[in-house]
């Protein structure tokens, strides 16, 4: 139900039960968690035992006792305080390792899950929102564990120690202590539902705002080109206003909670001191002056801890909401199912479409209708037709990004539904219309995902892709950093680097989707030369708007409204004077 984790077992995160999910995550490190809790219990002893020492010393002074007895209690206090330092470091080391390991495990689980989800999910989901979940939501969970756990454990220790010592020394006062916990739970219950709703609204506004900022960044060239800067600023400002509005509502709710908690707990503290003093003065209970201080100190510690805990409710609520947020990804059912299917160890390159149809989710009609096509190993088949004819859909079906809603697609005679597509794609390379490069060197981009690529193999791939001039013309050669999304290279250079990336893998199947349509004539000529070397001896499927680029294809498939209108070579289709001839004549001018 989730992605991979550091220990190899699945990380189960349930959005309906976020608190239980957090506890399960912490229990994945039982050894470290046990050491952390043990160290915490030792280091916190002074917090609940020092009031006992204070009470004993006051009673010694009140009775005029020996000074030596005071020194004994001083020695006890010194030992208890000294052990706090090493145990606090031990607790911090082990508990924060658990927290940081949990955060890293969740990030790894999200990354693995995102790689397993279908292309349909990634088409629907905003990349900025996904990034927000991986970065901000995990940070919120780590922050919650870091800031809430210590005061929570401390309050439990104080309550346990205070209850135990009071039961031994002044048992009649126990009901007053036990009143604090129900009151604290009542305060939390009063605001819990409203806090969840407000935090969820705030998270949704933040995700929407992140998506708008991402859109603004990607559309800056278009915005500048059309003078729409103010429109872009207004869109982002509208999102920022939504975040401000929901954040303010959440702040006011947190303010009400903090004030209500403080007033309630402080009132109980004053009442406790008053009751202890009255009982001592009237003789209702045999309480010594030291025990009055003891009871008051315990109650002050207890109420202070509860106030701190209630004050951290906003951090806890934000963390819990972030658990729900990442659960939306970890529990997303739209997976590309590969587990348990046949592993592909070799590919010859025969692709068969048998009665293939496809209907997009929510559509009322098929975008592809009953396509029959047998593509031989090493054959180049081009798909042409008007926009919306289904050309790119065919490529996405062959790549396994989409699953046919009718018919079958076979790779070397085996239904692709039965194959582990992750292993099949190792024999496939794709060169899209706009090649995506990442921030790194030319070498990093060409050898992406491959281990131990020799310099000779890399140089040969660059040479065959007509990209050696890109390397040789720079001081750092193939160690040149290309910038984010290849921004330091021209469109033609990025495309040739992408072709080198395909060549270095020596694929058996090649998919070209409008690989030259965005280039100027000079760049197109060089990329076409590189593609011709890349296509040699490989099964190649080409989608092209410029019909001049696919004249040498072994077969050309003309699609019209999702149906095969014509099939043949360039010369054959021209001679028929049909749909292809009309398209070619229109482009020829």
DRENTORTOR-126316 format. One line per field, with one value per residue (C-alpha): residue number from 1; z, y, x. Coordinates in steps of 0.05 Angstrom, whole numbers, always signed. Each point is the difference from the previous one (the first is absolute). Layout:
# DRENTORTOR-126316
n = NUM:...
c3 = Z:...
c2 = Y:...
c1 = X:...
//
This chain:
# DRENTORTOR-126316
n = 1:2:3:4:5:6:7:8:9:10:11:12:13:14:15:16:17:18:19:20:21:22:23:24:25:26:27:28:29:30:31:32:33:34:35:36:37:38:39:40:41:42:43:44:45:46:47:48:49:50:51:52:53:54:55:56:57:58:59:60:61:62:63:64:65:66:67:68:69:70:71:72:73:74:75:76:77:78:79:80:81:82:83:84:85:86:87:88:89:90:91:92:93:94:95:96:97:98:99:100:101:102:103:104:105:106:107:108:109:110:111:112:113:114:115:116:117:118:119:120:121:122:123:124:125:126:127:128:129:130:131:132:133:134:135:136:137:138:139:140:141:142:143:144:145:146:147:148:149:150:151:152:153:154:155:156:157:158:159:160:161:162:163:164:165:166:167:168:169:170:171:172:173:174:175:176:177:178:179:180:181:182:183:184:185:186:187:188:189:190:191:192:193:194:195:196:197:198:199:200:201:202:203:204:205:206:207:208:209:210:211:212:213:214:215:216:217:218:219:220:221:222:223:224:225:226:227:228:229:230:231:232:233:234:235:236:237:238:239:240:241:242:243:244:245:246:247:248:249:250:251:252:253:254:255:256:257:258:259:260:261:262:263:264:265:266:267:268:269:270:271:272:273:274:275:276:277:278:279:280:281:282:283:284:285:286:287:288:289:290:291:292:293:294:295:296:297:298:299:300:301:302:303:304:305:306:307:308:309:310:311:312:313:314:315:316:317:318:319:320:321:322:323:324:325:326:327:328:329:330:331:332:333:334:335:336:337:338:339:340:341:342:343:344:345:346:347:348:349:350:351:352:353:354:355:356:357:358:359:360:361:362:363:364:365:366:367:368:369:370:371:372:373:374:375:376:377:378:379:380:381:382:383:384:385:386:387:388:389:390:391:392:393:394:395:396:397:398:399:400:401:402:403:404:405:406:407:408:409:410:411:412:413:414:415:416:417:418:419:420:421:422:423:424:425:426:427:428:429:430:431:432:433:434:435:436:437:438:439:440:441:442:443:444:445:446:447:448:449:450:451:452:453:454:455:456:457:458:459:460:461:462:463:464:465:466:467:468:469:470:471:472:473:474:475:476:477:478:479:480:481:482:483:484:485:486:487:488:489:490:491:492:493:494:495:496:497:498:499:500:501:502:503:504:505:506:507:508:509:510:511:512:513:514:515:516:517:518:519:520:521:522:523:524:525:526:527:528:529:530:531:532:533:534:535:536:537:538:539:540:541:542:543:544:545:546:547:548:549:550:551:552:553:554:555:556:557:558:559:560:561:562:563:564:565:566:567:568:569:570:571:572:573:574:575:576:577:578:579:580:581:582:583:584:585:586:587:588:589
c3 = +0:+0:-29:+22:+65:+30:+30:-62:+29:-25:+33:+14:+9:+10:-12:+41:+61:-2:+74:-3:-64:+35:+58:-49:-34:+66:+19:-62:+41:+65:+25:-7:+25:+63:+14:-11:+47:+53:-3:+3:+63:+34:-21:+23:+71:+27:-28:+45:+58:+14:+32:+49:+17:+7:+47:+43:+7:+18:+53:+28:+5:+30:+54:+11:-22:-10:-59:-18:-22:-48:-30:-11:-40:-37:-20:-25:-41:-29:-24:-31:-36:-25:-32:-41:-48:-27:-1:-37:-54:-3:-7:-54:-39:-3:-5:-53:-39:+2:-23:-56:-23:-1:-42:-48:-4:-16:-54:-30:+4:-35:-54:-12:+0:-50:-46:+6:-13:-70:-50:+7:+72:-18:-55:+51:+57:+3:+6:+50:+45:-3:+17:+58:+28:-5:+30:+44:+26:+21:+34:+38:+24:+23:+35:+35:+26:+21:+36:+29:+24:+53:+37:-7:+32:+51:+20:+6:+44:+44:+7:+16:+49:+33:+7:+30:+50:+20:+10:+48:+37:-5:-32:+17:-52:-59:-26:-10:-45:-40:-16:-46:-52:-16:-5:-48:-42:+1:-28:-54:-19:-4:-55:-33:-55:-16:-2:-49:-47:+3:-10:-60:-31:+12:-32:-61:-8:+6:-52:-48:+12:-13:-66:-21:+17:-41:-59:+5:-1:-61:-38:+10:-73:-25:+51:-20:-74:+5:+53:+51:+61:+39:-16:+26:+63:+11:-5:+51:+44:+0:+24:+53:+24:+9:+40:+43:+14:+21:+39:+39:+17:+24:+41:+35:+17:+28:+40:+31:+17:+31:+42:+23:+20:+39:+39:+18:+23:+38:+37:+21:+24:+44:+26:+18:+39:+36:+19:+25:+43:+28:+16:+35:+40:+22:+14:-47:-27:+34:-52:+19:-29:-44:-26:-17:-44:-27:-21:-29:-39:-28:-22:-31:-38:-22:-24:-33:-39:-21:-21:-42:-31:-15:-29:-48:-26:-63:-15:+13:-42:-57:+4:+2:-61:-36:+15:-34:-58:-15:+10:-61:-41:+39:-4:-72:-36:-71:-6:-60:+19:-12:+60:-14:-75:-50:+0:-69:-11:-74:-56:-75:-14:-31:+21:-16:+11:-4:-1:+46:+24:+54:+35:+46:+71:+1:-77:-35:-63:-17:-21:-36:-36:-15:-22:-33:-15:-1:+5:-18:+37:-27:-39:+2:+3:+0:+25:-32:+1:+26:+73:+43:-48:+53:-20:+68:+32:-41:+27:+71:-8:-28:+57:+50:+27:-20:-1:-58:+17:-56:-37:+15:-11:-6:+7:-34:+1:+74:+25:+34:+54:+23:+0:+54:-40:+42:-29:-70:-1:+10:-74:-20:-11:-9:-33:+12:-33:+57:+33:+75:+29:+74:+38:-9:-51:-71:+20:+57:-48:-54:+48:+45:+36:-28:+39:-24:-69:-31:-30:-68:+2:+22:-55:-53:+22:-4:-68:-28:+27:-35:+69:+6:-20:+62:+44:-38:-3:+76:+48:+47:-56:+22:+71:-21:+44:-44:+50:+24:-55:-46:+0:-22:-64:-62:-20:-53:+47:+53:-52:-23:+73:+8:-62:+28:+64:-43:-40:+60:+23:-67:+2:-41:-4:-13:+7:-31:+17:-42:+11:-49:-3:+49:-35:-51:-69:+15:+67:-32:-53:+52:+44:-60:-16:+72:+0:-64:+36:+61:-40:-38:+15:+54:+2:-4:+9:-22:+10:-45:-23:-52:-53:-33:+60:-9:-75:+11:+49:-18:+10:+14:+39:-11:+59:-4:+59:+34:-60:-50:-65:-42:+5:-48:-20:-16:-75:+5:+40:-47:-60:+32:+5:+65:+70:+4:-68:+21:+65:-38:-53:+54:+33:-65:-12
c2 = +0:+45:+7:-29:+17:-2:-69:-29:-11:+43:+66:-2:+69:+5:+68:-20:-16:+46:-5:-76:+6:+44:-49:-57:+39:+12:-74:-18:+15:-38:-4:+73:+21:-43:+30:+70:-11:-30:+59:+48:-32:+6:+72:+23:-27:+69:+33:-39:-17:+69:+24:-58:+24:+71:-23:-41:+59:+48:-48:-8:+76:+6:-51:+29:-66:-14:+33:-67:-25:+59:-18:-71:+23:+49:-58:-39:+60:+8:-73:+5:+65:-26:-62:+43:+23:-68:-29:+60:-9:-74:+14:+53:-44:-61:+35:+49:-57:-33:+66:+13:-72:+4:+64:-31:-63:+39:+40:-64:-32:+59:+0:-75:+7:+58:-43:-56:+44:+2:+55:+17:+19:+44:+33:+19:+20:+66:-10:+58:-34:-65:+37:+33:-68:-28:+61:+41:-55:-45:+59:+14:-72:+3:+66:-29:-60:+45:+53:-39:-64:+31:+40:-58:-49:+52:+12:-75:-7:+58:-27:-69:+24:+52:-50:-53:+47:+33:-69:-15:+66:+33:-51:+43:+51:-48:+18:+73:-23:-48:+57:+32:-55:-2:+76:-1:-54:+41:+61:-43:-32:+68:+24:-66:-3:+74:-5:-58:+37:+64:-36:-38:+64:+34:-59:+1:+74:-10:-55:+43:+58:-45:-22:+73:+18:-59:+21:+71:-23:-45:+53:+59:-1:+0:+53:+46:-11:+22:+54:-37:+12:+32:-57:-50:+42:+5:-76:-12:+56:-33:-64:+37:+33:-68:-24:+63:-6:-73:+10:+57:-42:-55:+49:+26:-71:-14:+64:-20:-68:+28:+52:-50:-50:+51:+29:-69:-29:+63:+2:-73:+16:+58:-43:-56:+47:+30:-69:-26:+63:-2:-74:+10:+61:-29:-68:-33:-41:-11:+39:+30:+66:-40:-42:+63:+21:-72:-2:+70:-15:-65:+34:+57:-49:-40:+60:+30:-64:-5:+74:-13:-61:+36:+57:-50:-23:+43:-34:-68:+16:+23:-63:-45:+37:-12:-75:+3:+38:-51:-56:+27:-21:-63:-26:+23:-63:+22:-43:-28:-73:-35:-44:-75:+9:-30:+31:+20:-20:+12:+34:-10:+57:-29:+40:-23:+41:-46:+33:+55:+53:+53:+46:+55:-1:+40:+1:-25:-25:-36:+40:-61:-51:-72:+11:-61:+7:-48:+35:-43:+2:+56:+32:+75:+18:+72:+24:+63:+35:+63:+21:-45:-58:-45:+0:+13:-46:-57:+14:+4:-67:-33:+29:-26:+69:-15:-67:-17:-1:-50:-49:-18:+25:-53:+7:-57:-40:+10:+42:+62:-8:-61:+35:+38:+65:+26:-54:+7:+75:-15:-17:+62:+72:+61:+66:+49:+67:+38:-41:+8:+7:+7:+44:-35:-11:-23:-67:-7:+12:-47:-57:+11:-65:-39:-25:+1:+30:+4:+64:-34:-22:+69:+34:-47:+15:+74:-7:-41:+52:+55:+30:-2:+74:+17:-33:+20:+72:+8:+4:-53:-48:-50:+24:+64:+14:+8:+40:-13:-37:+11:+75:+13:-39:+17:-41:-37:-14:-28:-45:-27:-13:-39:-40:-16:-23:-47:-25:-16:-49:-36:-9:-52:+43:+75:+49:+69:+49:+63:-2:+56:+42:+54:+12:+50:-27:-3:-35:-46:-22:-19:-35:-38:-25:-23:-33:-37:-32:-15:-33:-47:-73:+17:-6:+72:+33:+72:+54:+60:+61:+17:-53:+15:-32:-69:-12:-56:-38:-72:+12:+61:-8:+55:+9:+39:+6:-59:-47:-25:+36:-23:-40:-1:+29:+74:-14:-48:+48:+58:-42:-17:+74:-11:+30:-2:+32:+57:+11:+0:+48:+47:+2:+7:+63
c1 = +0:+60:+68:+66:+32:+69:-9:-32:-70:-58:-14:-75:-30:-75:-31:-61:+42:+60:+19:+2:+41:+52:+5:+10:+55:+36:-5:+40:+63:-16:+72:+16:-69:+9:+69:-28:-58:+45:+48:-59:-28:+67:+14:-69:+6:+23:-63:-47:+48:+28:-66:+9:+71:-26:-56:+49:+48:-57:-25:+71:+6:-70:+18:+70:+31:+75:+37:+30:-68:-5:+68:-23:-60:+45:+45:-60:-22:+70:+3:-70:+17:+67:-28:-49:+55:+25:-70:-28:+54:-15:-75:+12:+47:-46:-67:+21:+30:-68:-33:+50:-2:-76:+3:+50:-41:-63:+35:+27:-68:-32:+53:-10:-75:+3:+42:-53:-61:-28:+14:-74:+11:+60:-40:-54:+46:+38:+75:+2:-51:+39:+64:-37:-18:+70:+34:-47:-46:+57:+33:-65:-2:+73:-14:-61:+39:+58:-41:-58:+32:+45:-54:-48:+47:+20:-72:-11:+62:-21:-71:+26:+53:-45:-57:+46:+34:-66:-31:+57:+2:-69:-48:-61:+22:+0:-70:+22:+58:-42:-48:+52:+2:-75:+0:+58:-34:-64:+37:+32:-67:-33:+47:+21:-53:+4:+77:-3:-47:+41:+66:-28:-26:+68:+37:-45:+11:+76:-1:-41:+48:+60:-32:-11:+72:+24:-43:+26:+72:-11:-40:+47:+24:-72:-20:+57:-12:-73:+9:-42:+44:-57:-47:+51:+11:-75:-9:+54:-28:-69:+32:+40:-64:-33:+61:-1:-75:+3:+65:-32:-61:+46:+41:-62:-22:+69:-3:-67:+29:+64:-38:-53:+54:+42:-58:-28:+66:+23:-66:+9:+71:-24:-57:+48:+46:-60:-29:+67:+11:-72:+4:+67:-23:-66:+28:-49:+58:+68:+39:+68:+26:+48:-58:-39:+60:+5:-73:+2:+64:-27:-64:+39:+44:-60:-41:+62:+11:-73:+0:+62:-33:-64:+41:+32:-67:+8:+67:-31:-62:+45:+41:-62:-28:+66:-7:-68:+32:+54:-50:-36:+60:+19:-72:-13:-26:+17:+62:+37:-4:+66:+12:-1:-1:+49:+69:+25:+73:+6:-39:+3:-47:-64:-61:-71:-63:-60:-68:+25:-49:+8:-48:+25:-30:-65:-6:-63:+35:+64:+61:+28:-44:+19:+72:+34:+74:+59:+67:+60:+67:+43:-57:-14:-74:-23:-68:-29:-66:-34:+2:-43:+5:+31:+74:+30:-51:+28:+70:-25:-35:+62:+42:-51:-17:-72:-35:-46:-74:-9:+45:+72:+71:+53:+76:+36:-65:-16:-58:+30:-53:+40:+68:+37:+2:+58:+44:-28:+16:+74:+0:-38:+23:-45:+18:-57:-15:+34:+54:+5:+70:+14:+48:+67:+55:-6:+29:-50:-58:+25:+16:-60:-18:+60:+60:+72:-7:+69:+27:+5:-73:-22:+41:-28:-72:+14:+33:-58:-49:+39:+11:+76:+4:-42:+53:+63:-22:+0:+59:-29:-19:-53:+8:-35:-61:-62:-42:-71:-38:+60:-10:+73:-9:-41:-61:+40:+57:-48:-31:+67:+20:-65:+16:+69:-36:-41:+60:+43:-55:-1:-76:-38:-63:+1:-58:+6:-55:+4:+76:+16:-63:+25:+66:+25:+20:+75:-10:-52:+49:+53:-51:-28:+70:+8:-69:+17:+60:-42:-56:+46:-16:-51:-76:-21:-68:-2:-52:+10:-37:+53:-12:+67:+35:-31:+5:+50:-43:-13:-74:-42:-66:-50:-47:-65:-47:+33:-6:+51:-16:+59:+64:+58:+67:+8:-2:-59:-42:+14:-20:-67:-17:-36:+4:+76:+8:-47:+40:+66:-25:-26:+68:+38:-38
//
